[in-house]
Amino acid sequence: SAPDGAGFCECELCLKQARVAKIERRGPSALFGTNADGQEVSVVSETIFHYANEVADAVAKKYPGKLVGMIAYSGYSHPPSFDLRPNVYVEVTKGYRETPLTLPEQISVFAKKAKHLGIYEYYDVEQWSWDQPGKARAAHLDYHAATIPYFFGNKIHSIKGEMSNNWGPNGIGYYVLAKMMWDSTSDARAAEEEFYQKAFGPAAVPIKRFYRRWESGQEVNPRTLGLAHRDLEEAVRLSADRPDCRTRVDHIRMYLHFLHSSYFLRDFQLLVWGEGLKREHLDKLVKRHGEDELKKRVQRLGDDVHNLMDTHMVHSFAYNNYLKWVGKLLGCETAKWQKPGAIPSAAEIEAQFALDMKEYDIAALTDVDARLFEIGRAHV
């Protein structure tokens, strides 16, 4: 496939290959035109899939039975006007689709032109979710229940998905995905129940409540964080006689502490994270909290995320890869942040949990209408 990013060649040779005289721009990389047969085509698709066919012909001669893989993506999302060789394997991406076709239409047309089809999914991208609960596609089980059987029933042979190493927000989703990719007729909600029962035993009910609240679309805020602490306080009590389940509850408590700490810095998600971050981007937070307090909080968050790396609760390496630039501007010690740290002990988890809980008026908190737990976000 072509390198990632926008911008493709518009030279006379490319237009000649597409049999297009004039280009119409329809997106960052979408170059459409009408060919000599009066058919609307994507110039980029015409050139790149022609290239794929040429490579496939050469491979077939030397390595019969081997496939040549391509993605249908960005400027070449749109199906070409011609058929693809029998040994070309196409993965249709679920994002960055620069085609006027709907996804079902796109899959249908590609199914007529290619013998082998796959889907390239975006189950979680760190810069899209920042390890927050319910934000990644992976966390929405009704989505999997709708899409995976649909793909299987429409000549899709495989699914490849971008994911993050963050079992805190997405573990239940990754579990259900594994079940459904193995057997597309699996019941997503039955797999969810199995996960809670096998992983958390007597604490299954409050853990389910913890995750369903985020999946229902509720935002991370003092009310939902307080309710989450109440859920896990109950889970700790119920799992007291099951050390295996209690250990898993403690992992979720470590993840909740991350949510507690990162909520203070929620405005960072509105900043330009990464190497290009400028000092002036921090003015809003510095004005609100004071530089000393902000530095202390950022240092603590980076240290906590570093200590979570070997728990796989959050995608520590990626998260701190962005946080380090904020830390450097504030003068934090960031050298260790992208290396595994010391996982908190049971006693440390207990002490931190008790400290965090003091910041919420737990007794005064009420949950929303239970009907919100009837999740319904299914779409292809």
N, C-alpha and C positions, 0 to 999 in steps of 0.2 A: 504494500500500500504506500501511498504518498506520505511524506512526513506530516506530522500534526501541525495545525495552525492554518490561518487564512492566507489566501493569496496564491493564485495559480497562473500558469502561463497563458498569455493571450496572443501569442504570435501567429503569423499567417499559416504556419504549418499546423498548429493546433486547430485553427478554424477550418483549414482544408480537411483535416482528418474528420472533423465533426460535420463537414459539408454545410457550414454556416457562414453567412457573409457578414452578419451584424449581431453583436452581443447585447443582451439586455441583463443588467445587474439586478439580482433579487435577494441579495444578502451579502455577508462578508466574503463568501467564496462562490456564491451561486451565479454562474454565467449561463444564461439560457439564450437560445436562438431557434430559428426555424430552418430545418435542413432542406436539401434539394427536393425531397419528397413531400414537403409541406408538413413534416412532423416536428413538433416542438421537442427539443432535446437539450440536455445539459452538456455544454461543451466539455466540461471537466470529466464528466462520466464517459463521454464518447472517447476521449483520449486515454484515460486511465484504464478503462476496461478493455480497450483495444490492446493496450500494453499487457494486461493480465492474460489475454488470449494468446498473445505472441509468446509470452513466457511459458504458458501452459502447453503450447505446441512443442516447444523445445524440451520441456520436462518429460512429456509423454513419450518422446522418441527415446530418451536415454533411461527414464525410470517409469516404465509402464505401471499404471495403477496408483501412482502417487498423485496427491492433490496439491494445487497451488491456492493458497489462502489469500483472500482480499476482504477488506471491509467496505461497506457502503456507508459513507460518512461525509459530513460537511459538504463541500462543493460537488462531491460525487455520490451523494445520497440517492439521487434520481437514477432509476434503471436506465441502462443504455438502450439504444434503438435496436440492437442486434442481440442474438443469442450468445451465451457464454459457452466455452468449451466444456465437455463433460467432466473434466478434471479440475474445474475452477470451483472453489468453495467460497461462498460469500457470507460474511457476517453483517447483518443489518444492525446499525447502532440505534439505541433507544434515546440518544441525545444528539444535539448538533445536526439535526436533519434539515438540510437545505433543499427541500423538494416540496412542490405543491400537493403531493399525494399524502393522504392520511397513512398512518402506519399499516393498517390492514390492507389498504390499496397498494402500498409499496411492497409489502410481503407477497401479495397476490401476483403482481407483475414480475417480481424477481423469481417467484416459483415457476413461472412459465419460461424464463430465460436461463435459469441455472438448475443444475441437478442437485447441488448440495447447498443448503442454507443453514445459517446459524443466527443467533441473536447476540449482540454485544450490549450488555446491560450496564447500568450505573447504580449499583445497589448502595454504595456509599463512597463519597469523595470527601476527604477531610476538609477541604476548603469550602465545601457546601454545608456540612453539618456541624463541624467543630466538636464532634463527640456529644452533641446535645441529644436528649432522648426524643424519639418520635420525629426527628428531622430527616433522617435518611430513608430512602425507598425501602431499604432492607427491613425496617422496623414495622412495615405495614403488611400484615399477614393477608388481609383481603386482597391486596394487590397481587400477591403471589398466587392466591387461590384463583384469581381471574386470568392472569397472564400466562402462567406456565401451561395449564391445559390448552389454552388458546394456541400457544406456540406449537405445542405437540400436535395439535389437530390441523395445523397449517404448514406441514412439511418442514418445520424447523427441527434440525437434527441435533443441535447442541445449543447450550447457553454458556456464554463467558461473561463474567461480571466483575467490574471494579468494586473492590471492597476495602474496608479499613480494618486494622487489627484492634477492633474495639468491641469486645463482647459485653461491655457494660450497657451501652444503648442498644446494641444490635444482636446480642447472642441468641435471643429467641427467634429472630428473623433468620439468622444463619442456620439455625437448627431446622426450621421449617423448610427453608430453601433446599437443604440437603435431602430432606425427606421427599420433597416434591420433584426434585430433579431426578431422583432415583425412580420414582413412580408418580407420574403426573396425575393419577387418580387419587392420590393421598388427600385426606381431609386436613386442611391447614389448621383448623381450630382443634381437631382431635390431636394433632401433633403438638399444638401449643399446650394442651392439657397434659399430655405425656411429659413434655419438658418440665413443666412446673412440678408435677408429681414426682418424677424420678430425680430431679435435681434438688428439690427443696422439701419434699416429703410433707411433714406436718405444717410447714410454713408456706405451702403452695398458695393458699388463698390471699394472704397479704402481698406476696410477691406478684401474683397475677394482678391485683389491684394497682400495685406500683407501676407495672408496665402498661396496663390498659389505660390508665389515666393519660400517660404520654401519647399512646397510640390514638386516643380519641381526639387529639389535636390541642389539648390544653398546653399552655405555655409554661416555661420555667419561670416562676415568680415566687415571692415569699409564701403565698398560700399553698401552691402545689409542692414547694420544697418542704414546708411544714408537714403537710399531709404525707409526703414520702417518708419523712423521718418517723411519723407515727406508724406507718405501714411496717417499716423495718424494725421499729421497737417491738411491735407485735411478733414479727418474724423471728427475732432473737429469742423471745420468750417461748414461742412454740417449738423452736428447734433445739431447745436446751438439752434434750436427751439424745440428739442425733448429731454427733460431732461432724459427720460428713456434710450434712445439710447446713449446720451452723457455719462451717468454713465457707460455703458458697454464699450464705447470707452476709458474712463479713466482707466478701469480695464486692457485693452490691453496696455495702455500707461505704467501702472505699470509693466506689464510683459516685455515690451520693455526696461524699465530701468534696469530690472534684466539682460536682454541679454547684454545691454550696459556695465554693471558693471562686469558681469562674463566673458565677452570677454577678458578683461585685464588679467584674471586669467585662460585663456583657457588651459595653460599647466598643470594645476592641473589634467586634465583628463588623462594625461600621467603618473601621479604619482600613488603610491600605497596609495589610500585613505583609511581611517579607522584607527583603533587602532594601526595597525602595522606600521604606517607611521614613518619613521625615519628622524631625522634632516637633514641628508645628501641629502634626496630626494628634499629638498627645495633649494639646492645650485644654480641650474640653474636660478630660479626665483629671488633669492636674488641677484645674480650677475647681472642680467639684470636690475632690478628695484631699488635695494637698500633695505635694511631691513626695514627702517622706512616707506618708501612709500608702501612696500608690506604689512606691518602690518596694515597701515591705510586703504588700499584697502580691505583687508580681513575682518577687523572689520566692515567696511561700508557694505560689501556684506552680512555678517552674520546678521547684524542688519536689513538690507533691507528685506532679506528673512524671518526673524522672523516677521517683520511687514506685510508681505504678507500672513501669515498663514491662516487667516480667510477670505481671498479673494479667496483662492483655485486656484490662478493663477499658482503657482508652488508648488511642493510637499515639502513644507518648512521643515517639521519634518525630512523627510528622507535626504534631501539635507544637512541640517545643521548637521545631525548626522555624516556625513563624513567631512564637512568643519570644525567642531569643533576641530578635531585632528590637522589640520593645524593651526587653531587659537591658540590652546594651545601651540604649539611649538613656535609660534611667540609672545606669551604673550598677546593675545587678551582677552577681557572680553567675555566669551562664555556662561555664566550660563543661560542666558535668551533665547538663540538661538532656542531652541526646544519648546518654549512656544509661544502662540499667542501674537503678539504685537499690536501696535496702527496702524490701517489702515490709510495711508496718506489721508489728506483732499484734496478737489478739488483744493484749492489754492496751497497746497504743491506739488500736481501732476503737476500743471501748471508750477510752478517755476522750478521743477526738469527737466521737459521735455524741457523747454527753455534752461536750462543750458547744458543738454546733446546735444542738437542740435548744439550748438556752436562748438562742436568738429568735425563736418562734413561739408565739402564744398558741401552743398546740391545742389546749382545751377549747379555745375560741374558734378554731377552724372548722369549717363545714365543707363537705364535698359537694360537687355539683350533682344535678339530676342523674340518677343511675342509668338513664336511657342513653347518655353519652357513651356509655361503655358498649353499646351495641354498635360496633364499628362498621362503617360502610363506605369505604373508599375504593371500591373495586372498579378498575378501569384498565383498558389495554393501552 
